[in-house]
Amino acid sequence: MTKSFDPISTDGVDALLDGLGERFNETTKPKSRTDGTTARRQNGTTARRQEAPAKEDTRSKYTLLLDQDDAVSFDALALGLRRQLGRAVDKSKVVRAMIQLATERSDIREDLALYLGAPTPGDDD
């Protein structure tokens, strides 16, 4: 048993489309997909240009465990640098800067070696 459907009436569709064309006072020209342009919105704007994908982050991720006193000291260091520089300071940049300084400057590296070689109370490492 086959069902039959009444045909859909499209009366008035052409008039509707003509009315829309008159409303916006322009006809849309077909654009090729490779012409490098984007469609304009009714308000004349176009879509925002897409940015190039971000470069892949090649940094290594480390976890730093600090006791409460060291965490407070690190926060105070970052805050002091923020006040001195007049801008926000990323703590990971502070750590990277300390590594770079210890790598490049022998006096800092020697002080670091002396500090690490000296026994500290409660240090089990």
N, C-alpha and C positions, 0 to 999 in steps of 0.2 A: 504494500500500500504506500503510495507516494503522496506526500503532502504537497499541496500547492500553496504558494505565497502570492499575495497581491503584489504587483510591481510597486516599487517605491517611486513616489512622485518627486521629480526634480524641478517642478515648475517654480520659477522664481529664483533659482540659483544664479542664473546669468545676471538677473537684475540686481541681486545681492552683491555679486562680485563687481559689477559696474559701479554700484553705489559706493562700495569700499574704495575703489580706484579714484572716484571723484572726491571722496572725503579727504584723501591724503594728497590729492592733486599731483600725483606722479605715477608713472608706470615703472615697474621694476624691470630693468634690463637683465637678461640672463647673464650670469658670470661664469667664466670657466673656473674650474677648481684650482687651476695653477696660476691665476693672475696675481696672487699675493695679497689680495684685498679681503677684508672681512665685511660681512653684511652690516649695514647701518641700522640702528634701532630707530624707532619713531622719533625719538628726541635728538637724533643726529649723531649719537655717540656710537662707538664701536667697542667690541670686546677688548679687554685689557690684553696687552701683548704678553705671551707666556714667556717666563724666564727660562734660561737654560737650566738643565738639571744641576743640582748642587754637586760639587766634586765629592768624590768618595772620601770619607774620613779615614785616614790611614794611621791615626794615633792609636796607641795601646791603652787599654783601660786597666787601671790599678785600683785596689781598695786600700785606703789608709786608715788604720785603726789608731785612734788617739784616746788617751785617757781624758778625764774631764779637765784637768789643769792644762794639758797640751791643747785641747780644743779651745779653751778660753784664750790661751796665748795666741793661737793661730787666728782666731776671730779678731783679737786686739791688733795683731800685725796687719791683717787685711783692712781693718778700720783705720789704722794709722796711715797706711798707704793711700787709702781713699781720701783722707783729709789732706795729705801731702800733695797728691796729684789732682785733687779737685774733681774726681770722677769715680765711678764704680770700678772696683777691681775684682776680677774673677779669681777665686782661690786656686783653681787649677792652673791659671797663668802664673800665680805666685810660686807654686811648687815647681813649674817648668822653669821659671826664671832662676830659682835657687839651684836647680840641677845644672842649668847652663853656667851659672856663676861658679859653682864648685868645679865644673869641668874645665872652664877657661882660666880660672885664677888659682894659682898654686897656694897663695896665702890663705884663701878660704878653704881650699882642700886640706891644707895642713891643720887648720883650726878644727875642721870637721873630723879629721883623723884623731887629733888629740881628744876631742870631746867624746868620740865614740870609743876610744881606748880607755878612757877614765871610767872606773867603776862607779855606778850610781846606786844609791840606796833603793832596794826593792826591785832592781832590774834583774830579771831571770834569764835574759837573752845571752 
